[in-house]
Amino acid sequence: MFDRLAAIRPIPFCIAAVAGGIGLFVASKPAPQPLPAPQELAQISMPSETVVPSARLVQPIEAAPPPPTTQLLFVFTAGGDSYLRLDTADPEARRRHVHVVNDDGVTSAIATIDASDLTSEESAWLGRSVIVDSTCSAKVTGFATIARVTGDPVYASDHSGHWTAASVFEHGDMMVVAKLDRCTGTYARDAALAPIIAPQLVTDPALASKARAKLLASDLAATAKKAWADGQQTGDWVAAANFDTRVIRHPVTGVTWVSVHASDGFTCGGPEINIWGLYRVAPNGKLVTVQQRDLPEIGTIEKLIDVEGDGDLELIGQPFVEGDQVLTKANGDEISRMPLRFFGCPC
């Protein structure tokens, strides 16, 4: 019987004869070991789990923009070359290779500065790039000491009839300048710094007319009218005055501005009419008065720019008589000046 069962399937148990009968013993694994005590469990070290970080997109780190700066360096031409005025001292011993040039009534004495005579501050400018008038890129190629004058040398007690290098250096204001390889203009800034912002001219006759009317309705205009009458001038001062009206838009803030400058030029003994209005265009189209004042420091407005990038405007211009270049805030506070000494009678 057992042989027949074995042929059918394996027998997972064994048979043993015991006294008093037959007993079955089930084959099994060894008896389980008792669990460790709690204090022994605490001593068992478990394998550390390896944490694989999930893949994520790493954003590139953008360079911080250059900080705001007030740097503005005046640019001028002499003898066909373009120069950048630097604010450094001028040791007189460096004046070598002197020559004199004349440009439209401005006489310049130019003394090239040798590389061995450069200060460390000046040497740092060599090869540096600058942006002229917010548009043109140029590099510094050399250095010179320059003095400039305009007018008649007789008024400088020089009766030779012409300016010489010695008399120009004596009577002019000396400047250390950097020579540029290209670009002409009015101002410049180191290309590594935040740029000077030049607002864009906008054609808007309606806004221009509205701003002019606002200036003419001001107390300034009433004072100008009285000065014109007191000076025994004939006709209407408005018809005789020169009006410079500009509608400009700040390319960063998007704000539109209107500048209106009215003056009668300069006449000896005549009324001095030189008034200016600066207006900001509000979102509703109305003009907000920002400045409405006399403009004694500037006879001609050359540039309206944002030097610091703060959204406010600064002015570059020239006085009526002197040939100085002047940079001022809109309220008239002077920031810097590049002198050009005038010798003569303004009348």
C-alpha positions in Angstrom: 0.0 0.0 0.0 2.8 2.4 0.9 4.6 1.5 -2.3 1.6 2.5 -4.3 1.3 5.8 -2.4 5.0 6.5 -3.0 4.5 6.0 -6.7 1.7 8.6 -6.7 3.6 11.5 -4.9 6.5 12.1 -2.7 5.8 11.6 1.0 6.8 14.7 3.0 7.0 12.8 6.2 8.8 9.8 7.5 7.3 6.8 9.4 8.8 5.4 12.6 7.6 2.5 14.7 7.2 3.3 18.3 6.1 1.2 21.1 2.4 0.9 21.4 1.6 2.1 17.8 2.7 4.1 14.9 3.6 7.8 15.3 3.9 10.4 12.6 6.7 13.1 12.8 6.4 16.0 10.5 9.7 17.2 9.0 10.3 20.9 9.9 12.9 23.7 10.1 14.9 24.1 13.2 13.1 25.8 16.0 13.1 29.6 15.8 15.6 31.4 18.0 14.2 33.7 20.7 14.1 37.5 19.7 16.9 39.6 21.1 16.2 41.7 24.1 15.3 45.3 23.6 18.8 46.4 24.7 20.4 44.1 22.2 18.2 45.4 19.4 19.4 48.9 20.0 23.0 47.7 19.3 22.2 46.1 15.9 23.4 48.4 13.1 21.2 48.6 10.1 22.6 49.3 6.6 22.3 53.0 5.7 19.9 53.8 2.9 21.4 55.4 -0.2 19.4 58.5 -1.3 19.7 59.4 -4.9 18.7 63.0 -5.6 16.1 63.5 -8.2 17.2 65.2 -11.4 16.2 68.9 -11.5 16.8 71.8 -13.9 19.6 74.1 -12.8 18.9 77.7 -13.6 21.9 79.7 -14.8 23.0 82.5 -12.4 22.6 85.8 -14.1 25.3 88.5 -13.4 24.1 91.4 -11.3 23.7 94.6 -13.3 26.3 97.3 -12.7 25.4 99.6 -9.8 24.1 103.1 -10.5 26.8 105.8 -10.9 27.1 109.5 -11.5 30.2 109.2 -13.7 30.0 111.5 -16.8 33.1 112.6 -18.6 33.0 115.4 -21.1 34.1 114.8 -24.7 35.5 117.4 -27.1 37.5 117.6 -30.3 40.8 119.4 -31.0 42.8 119.3 -34.2 40.5 116.6 -35.6 41.0 114.2 -32.6 38.5 113.3 -30.0 39.4 113.6 -26.3 37.9 112.5 -23.0 38.4 114.8 -20.0 39.8 112.9 -17.0 39.6 114.2 -13.4 43.3 113.8 -12.6 46.1 116.2 -11.6 48.5 117.8 -14.1 52.2 117.8 -13.2 53.6 120.6 -15.3 56.8 118.6 -15.9 54.9 116.3 -18.2 54.2 118.9 -20.9 56.3 117.7 -23.9 55.8 117.6 -27.6 53.5 120.7 -27.5 51.6 121.9 -30.5 48.7 124.4 -31.0 45.5 123.9 -33.0 42.5 126.1 -33.8 39.0 124.8 -34.2 36.2 127.3 -35.0 37.7 130.0 -32.8 38.8 127.7 -30.0 42.6 127.5 -29.6 44.0 124.4 -27.9 47.6 123.8 -26.7 48.2 120.0 -26.6 51.1 118.4 -24.9 51.4 114.6 -25.3 52.1 112.6 -22.1 54.7 109.9 -22.5 53.8 106.4 -21.2 56.6 106.7 -18.6 55.0 109.8 -17.1 51.5 108.3 -16.6 50.1 107.9 -13.1 48.7 104.5 -12.1 45.2 105.9 -12.3 45.8 107.1 -15.9 47.5 103.9 -17.0 44.4 102.0 -15.9 42.5 103.9 -18.6 44.7 102.8 -21.5 42.8 100.5 -23.8 39.6 100.9 -21.9 36.3 101.2 -23.8 33.9 104.1 -23.3 30.5 104.8 -24.7 30.2 108.3 -26.3 26.8 110.0 -26.3 25.2 106.7 -25.2 25.6 105.3 -28.8 29.3 105.1 -30.0 32.0 102.8 -28.6 35.6 104.0 -28.5 38.9 103.0 -26.9 41.5 105.1 -25.1 44.7 105.1 -27.1 46.8 107.8 -25.3 47.0 110.8 -23.0 47.7 114.5 -23.2 47.6 117.7 -21.2 45.3 120.3 -23.0 44.4 123.9 -22.2 41.8 125.8 -24.3 40.9 129.4 -24.8 38.6 131.4 -27.1 38.5 135.1 -28.0 41.2 137.7 -28.5 44.6 137.4 -26.8 44.6 141.2 -26.4 42.1 140.7 -23.6 44.6 138.4 -21.9 47.2 141.2 -22.1 48.9 139.5 -25.0 49.4 141.9 -27.8 51.2 139.5 -30.2 48.0 139.1 -32.1 47.8 135.4 -31.8 47.7 132.7 -29.2 50.8 130.7 -28.4 51.3 127.4 -26.5 52.7 129.4 -23.6 49.9 131.9 -23.5 47.2 129.2 -23.8 48.7 127.2 -21.0 49.0 130.4 -18.9 45.4 131.6 -19.4 43.5 128.5 -20.2 42.3 125.8 -17.7 44.6 122.8 -18.0 43.1 119.3 -18.3 44.5 115.8 -18.4 42.7 114.1 -21.3 42.5 110.6 -22.8 42.7 110.4 -26.6 40.0 108.2 -28.3 40.4 106.2 -31.4 37.0 107.2 -32.7 33.6 108.9 -31.9 32.8 112.6 -31.4 30.2 113.8 -29.0 29.5 115.6 -25.8 29.8 113.1 -23.0 31.0 109.5 -22.3 31.1 106.8 -19.6 33.2 103.8 -19.0 31.6 100.9 -20.9 31.9 98.6 -17.9 29.5 100.9 -15.9 25.7 101.2 -16.1 25.0 103.3 -19.2 23.9 106.9 -19.3 20.3 106.8 -20.6 19.4 109.1 -23.5 15.7 109.7 -23.9 14.2 109.3 -27.4 12.8 112.3 -29.3 9.1 112.0 -30.0 7.1 113.8 -32.6 4.0 115.1 -30.9 2.9 118.6 -32.0 -0.1 118.6 -29.7 1.9 117.9 -26.6 4.5 120.4 -27.6 1.8 123.1 -28.1 0.2 122.3 -24.8 3.5 122.6 -22.9 4.4 125.9 -24.6 1.0 127.2 -23.6 1.5 126.1 -20.0 4.9 127.9 -19.8 3.4 131.1 -21.3 0.6 131.1 -18.8 3.0 131.0 -15.9 4.2 133.7 -13.6 7.6 133.4 -15.3 6.2 134.5 -18.6 4.5 137.4 -16.9 7.8 138.5 -15.5 9.5 138.1 -18.9 6.8 140.3 -20.4 7.4 143.0 -17.8 11.2 142.8 -18.3 10.7 143.2 -22.0 8.6 146.3 -21.5 11.0 147.8 -18.9 13.8 147.3 -21.4 11.9 149.5 -23.9 11.7 146.7 -26.4 9.2 146.9 -29.2 6.7 144.2 -30.2 5.9 141.1 -28.3 8.6 139.2 -26.4 7.1 135.9 -27.4 7.6 136.7 -31.1 11.2 137.8 -30.5 12.2 134.9 -28.3 13.7 131.6 -29.4 11.7 128.6 -28.3 13.3 125.2 -28.0 10.6 122.6 -27.4 11.4 118.9 -27.2 9.1 115.9 -26.5 11.1 113.0 -25.3 10.4 109.5 -23.9 12.5 107.7 -21.3 13.3 104.3 -22.9 13.3 102.4 -19.5 10.5 104.0 -17.5 8.3 104.8 -20.6 7.6 108.2 -19.2 7.1 111.1 -21.7 8.6 114.5 -20.9 8.2 117.9 -22.6 10.9 120.5 -22.3 10.3 124.1 -23.3 13.1 126.7 -23.2 12.4 130.3 -24.2 15.2 132.9 -24.4 16.0 136.1 -26.3 19.7 135.3 -26.5 22.2 137.7 -25.0 22.2 141.5 -25.6 24.2 144.1 -23.7 21.8 146.2 -21.7 18.8 144.3 -22.9 16.3 142.3 -20.9 17.5 138.9 -19.9 14.7 136.4 -20.8 15.8 132.8 -20.2 13.0 130.7 -18.8 12.4 126.9 -18.9 9.6 124.5 -18.2 9.9 120.8 -17.8 6.7 118.7 -17.7 5.9 115.1 -17.2 3.0 113.5 -19.1 0.6 111.8 -16.6 -1.2 108.5 -17.6 -4.3 110.6 -18.2 -2.5 112.8 -20.7 -2.3 115.9 -18.4 1.0 117.8 -18.0 2.5 117.7 -14.5 4.9 120.6 -13.8 8.3 119.3 -12.7 10.3 122.5 -13.2 9.3 126.0 -14.1 12.1 128.5 -13.5 14.7 130.9 -14.8 17.7 129.2 -16.4 20.7 131.4 -15.5 23.3 128.7 -15.6 22.6 127.6 -19.2 21.9 129.6 -22.3 21.6 126.7 -24.6 20.3 123.2 -23.7 22.4 120.6 -25.6 21.3 117.3 -24.0 18.5 116.0 -21.7 19.8 112.7 -20.2 19.4 110.4 -17.3 22.8 110.2 -15.7 22.0 108.0 -12.7 19.4 105.7 -14.3 16.9 106.8 -11.7 14.3 108.1 -14.2 15.0 111.8 -13.5 16.6 114.1 -16.1 19.8 116.1 -16.1 20.8 118.9 -18.5 24.0 119.5 -20.4 24.4 123.0 -21.9 26.4 126.1 -22.3 26.2 129.6 -20.7 25.4 132.5 -23.0 28.9 134.0 -23.1 31.4 131.4 -21.8 32.1 128.2 -23.8 32.0 126.0 -20.7 30.1 122.7 -20.8 27.9 122.4 -17.7 26.1 119.4 -16.3 23.3 120.2 -13.9 20.3 118.5 -12.2 16.9 119.6 -13.4 16.6 121.9 -10.4 19.8 123.8 -11.4 22.3 122.2 -9.0 25.6 121.9 -10.8 27.2 118.5 -11.0 30.3 119.1 -13.1 31.8 121.6 -15.6 34.4 121.6 -18.3 35.7 125.2 -18.7 36.6 127.0 -21.8 38.0 130.5 -20.9 36.6 133.4 -23.0 38.7 136.5 -23.6 36.7 139.4 -25.1 33.9 141.8 -24.7 30.5 140.0 -24.9 29.0 143.2 -26.3 
